[in-house]
């Protein structure tokens, strides 16, 4: 997911240059320990208090977006979820189906997948007759619907990755601007811009090649691939694998996702997380003797997702330090929290992680993991922006195998 904040960059560039001039760089990002903050489920907006929550995206301010859901709701049974936002330091989440947002009425199903530092959200709404992408300006309380099937990611320039029901990918901006990527199967992640134009981004997803599905990068400068203008570069799969999906991409063209040996549309078999970059190609990431899935990567090269060593999944973090290492995030939270972290969905450039798991009562809840500060167990994310920038520079100096 694209996370870089233009305002945060402006605030920290001068200090970063001073540190670099002094020779202060980082070669690895320390893992944990983490404080865990529960996302909550919000209040009653007409169907009773929601039963569960999931955090999908986190920005560099520590704000979360995701969903709250109901075990039973009129007309939906157990399948109703509402798009939701949790602001850093807030007591509870805000249910976006509270009547404030056009298109997110009480009887609609909603998802909020990604949020940028301006509080703009990429998501999806579903009614009894239509499913379409949804751009939400949370601070302004407005929405802009798009006829695509889903808006899956957003960067700091408000560029959105869109997937349509006809298997076409789009890049869209509320100015409005748009680019038709052509026929691909799935578009999931978008990078920060590398220039001043809408075309100066990379996108990641899955594209068909014959009867197989392979990870791809959309790159406006590449013309030897599939899709509109040949800009979709299929990455193939490592030897021994047949299919795969890419879920995120950075401005340095670092790609993460999973490969597997199942059918294109059938069940995934032996799903394994991967990292790809232009210089070295694929690295199949280590796991805990089970399946794994890489969901998102930040600008420092930290990757989050999950491993599945047994009957249940475990939230995971991958880092590179003379080789890729996998960390079970459950090992880095207070032992007395009694939480089980199941899936890590996103990581921001501050190093905060969000996802979902089960709290001490066994309830499914979204969470945020944040590094503790001595004397203050709720640190301000802005205090870590400079560290994150320094780590990113250090990461560029490392070669990955």
N, C-alpha and C positions, 0 to 999 in steps of 0.2 A: 504494500500500500504506500502511496505517496504521502509523505508527512511533512516535508520541509516547510517551515513557516517563513514567509517573507519578512514579517515583522521581527521574528526571533532572530533571523539571520542578520538583519540590520543592527539589532542590539548587541550582538556578540562578535561580529566580524573583527572589530578593532582589537578586542581583548584576545581573540584567538590568534591574530597575527602577532601580538606581543608574546604570547606563550610559545608560539612556534619559533619566533626569533630567539627565544631563550633556550630552545632545544627541548621544550616540554612536549612530548607526544605520548600517546598510549599505544601499546602493542597488543593488549587484550582487555576485554571488558569483564570485570569480576562478576561472577554469578551470585546473586542474592547476598545476604538474606533479604527476604521480602516481608513487608507488612501486607496483609490481605484486607481489602475493603469490599463489603458486600454491596452489590448494585441495588438490591431491593426489588419490589414489584409494583410500587405505586399504589394509588388509591382506586376507589370504585368510580368508573366513568359511565356505568350503566349495566354492566354484567356482573357486578360484584368485584371483590378484590382479586386480582390475578393470582394464579397459583404458582407460576414459575417465571424465571427470566433468563435471558442469555445476552451477553455482551459480544457484539461482532467487531466493532471498530473503536479505536481510541486515537485522539489527536494529541498534539504536543502540549496542550493545556491540561491534559488528564481527563478530558470530557469523554464519556462513553456514548455509543449508540448501540441499539440492539432491539430486542423484543421482550414483551411480557406476554404470557400466555394463560389460557384457561383450560381447565380439565373438562368443562362443559359450558357451552354457550348456545343460545337459540339459533338454529339454522346452520351451525357449524359443528356441533358435537364437541369433540376434543381437539378440533383442528384450528381453533381461532387464536391468532397472535396479533398483537398490536405493536406498531413501531413505538420506540421509547428512547428517551435521552436522559442521561445522568450527568449533571455538571459537577466539576471538581468541587468538593466541599459541601455538596447538597445533602440534605437529609434523606432524600428519596428520589426516585426516577419521575420523569414527567411522561405521562401517556399521551402520545400525539393524536390519539383518537378522542380527545376530550371536547371536540367541537370547534377547535380553534383553527384547524387546517382544512382547506378545501380538498376534497378527494380522500380524506381520512375520516369519514364519518364512522359512527359507532359500529355499523354493520359491515364495515369493510375489514379485510385482513391486511396487515401491513408489516413490512420489514424495513429496518434501517441498517444498512450494511457497512457504511463507511462515513466518517465525519472529518472535515478539515478544520484548521484552526479558527476559521471564521464562523464555525458552527453550521456550515452547509453540509447537507446529508444526501447521499445516494442510496436509493432503496427501491421498494416495490410495493404496489398495492394490488389487491385482488378483490373482485366482487363476484357475484354469482355468474356474471357473464363476461368478464374481462380481467386480464392480468397485464399490468403495464408498469414501466419504470416511473420512478417518482423522485424529483429533486426537491428538497425541502430546505428553505432558508429558515432555520430554527429561530435565530434572534428576531427576524422580521415577521415570523408567523405566516409565511406564504409558501405555496407549492407551485411547481411547474410540471405538469404531467407530460410524458413522452409516450408515443405509441409503441415503443419497444416493449419487450417482455420484462426486462429488469435493468436497473441501473446498479452496477455492482461495485464500483470504486470511484473515488474522486480525489483530485490533487489540490494543491493550494491555489492554483489558477482557476479553479472551478471546472476543470476539464473532467468529463465523466465517461467511464467505460460502459457501453450499453450493448446488451444482447437482445436481438429481436426474435420473435417466434418463428420467423422464416430462416433462422440460422445465419443471419447477417449481423456483422458487428458494426458499431458506430462509435465515433468519438463526438461528444456533444458538449457545448458550452452555452450557458444561458444568455449570452450576448444578443442574439443567438448565433452560434457557428456550429457546423457539423461536418464530419468526414465519413463517407461510406467506406467501410473497410472491405466490403464484398462478402462473399459466402464463407463463413467459418462456422464451427459448431458452437463454440462457447468463448466469450470474452469476459475475463474476470478481474484482471489487475491493470492499473495504469501507473506510470512513473510520474515524477515531477518533470516539468519542462526543462529542456536543455537550451532553449532559445526563446524568442518572443512570440512564436506562432503556435496555433493549435496543433499543427503537424509536428512540432518539436517535442514529442512524447514517444514513449514506448508502451505497448500494451501486451498483455500475456493472456493465453487461453489455450484451447485445444482445437486443432484443425484436422480435417479428414485428409488422409492420404491413402487412396485405395479403400480397403476395408478396415483400416486402422485409424486410430485417433492419436495424434502426436502433439506434444507441447509446441507452442509457437511464440515468436516475438513479432509484433507489428512494428515496422521501422520504415518511415517515409523515404529514407535514402536507399533502401533495399528494393530491387526490382526483379529479382530472380525467383520469387516465390509464388504463392497462390493469392486469391482475393483480388480486389480492385487495385490495379496498377502493379500487381505482383509484390506488394509490400509485406505480405505475411510470410515470414521466414519459418518454415517448419524445422524443428530442432532434432527430429528423429528421436530415437530412444537408445539407451545403452544396450550393449550386447546382452542377449538373454531375456529381453523384455519386449512386449508387443505393443503396448499402448501407454498413454500418459496424458496428464493435464498439467498446465502451468497455471499457478494461482496468483503470482505476484512478480513484479519486475521493478528494478530501480533505474535511475537515470544513468547508471554505469552498466546497464544491461545484465544485471545479476538476476537470475530467474530461479524461482522455487516452485515446487509442486510435488506430484507423485507419479511414479511409473508403476505399471502392474502387468501381469501376464494373463489377464482375463480377456474377454471379448470386448469389442468397442462399446456395446450398449448393455452387455450382460454384467453379472457380478464381477467386481474387481477381485483378482486373486493375487495374494502375496504383494499387497500394496506397499511401496517403499518411497520414502521422502527423497527428493533430490535437490541438488544445487547445480546451476549451470552458469557459466560465464564464457564470453567469446574466446579468451586466451587459452583456457584449459578444458573447455567442454563440460561434460557431466561428472559429478561426484554423487554417487548413491550414498546418502547419509546414514550413519550408524543408528541403530535403535536398540531396544531392550529385548532382542530375540523375539520379535513379533512384527506386526505391520506398523507402518508409520505414514504420516502425512504432513508435509510442510505447507503452512497456510500463508504466512507473511514474512517479509524481510525488511529490516530498517536500513538506514543509510550507513550504519556501522557494520553491516553484514550479519547481524544477529537474526536468527530464524526461529519462528515459533510454530507450533502445531501440536501433534500428539503422537504417542507411540501406543501400541496395543499389545502388551506382552501376554495378556491372558484374556479373561472374560470381560474386562473393562478397560477403557482407554485411560491414559495418563498424560496430562499436559506436559509438553516438552519444549526445551530451548536448545538450539544448536549454536555453537560458537566455534570459530577457527582459531587454533593456537598450535601451530606446527602439525596440523591435522584437525579434522572435524571431530568434535566431541558432542555427545548428547547428554542433557541433564534433565532428570525428572524433577519438575518444579515443585512437586510435593515434598521434596527433600530440603527445600529452601524457605518454607513457611513455618511459623511457630508450631511446635509439636502439639501444644494444647489447643490449637484452633479447631481441631477435629474436622477440618475440611478435607475433601478429596477433590483435587483439581483434575477435571476430565479432559478438557480441550483448551488450548491456548489459541485464540483466534487472531490476535493482532499484537504488534509491538510498536511503540512510537520511538522517535529519535531521542527521547529522554531515557529510554530503557524500561518504561512502564509496560506492563503486559495485561491484556484483558482476555476473557474467555468465559467458560462456565464450568461449574462443578456442583458438588453437594456439600451443604453446610453442616454444622454440628447436629441439626435436627433432621438431616437427610433430605432437605428440600433442594430442588434444582434452582441455582441462582447464578446470575452473572457476577463476575468479580473483576477487580483491578489489583494487580500486584505492584507495589511501589517500594523503593528502597527506603529504609528507615533513616531518620536523622536523629542524632543524639538529643534527647530532651524533647523531641517532637515526632510523634508517630504519624503525622500527616504533613509531609514536606511539600513545599510549593514546587511544582514541576519546573518552573523557570530557573530555579537554582541549579538545575542539572543540565541546562541547554548547552553551556560552554563545554562541559565534560563530554557530552554526546558529540559535539562538533569535533573535539580533539580526537576522540575515538575514531570518528569517521575518517579523519586524515590518516591516522595510524593504520586503519584497515586497508586504505588504498596502497600502503607500502608493503603489504603482505602479499605473497603469492599463495594461491590456494591450489591444493592438489586434488 
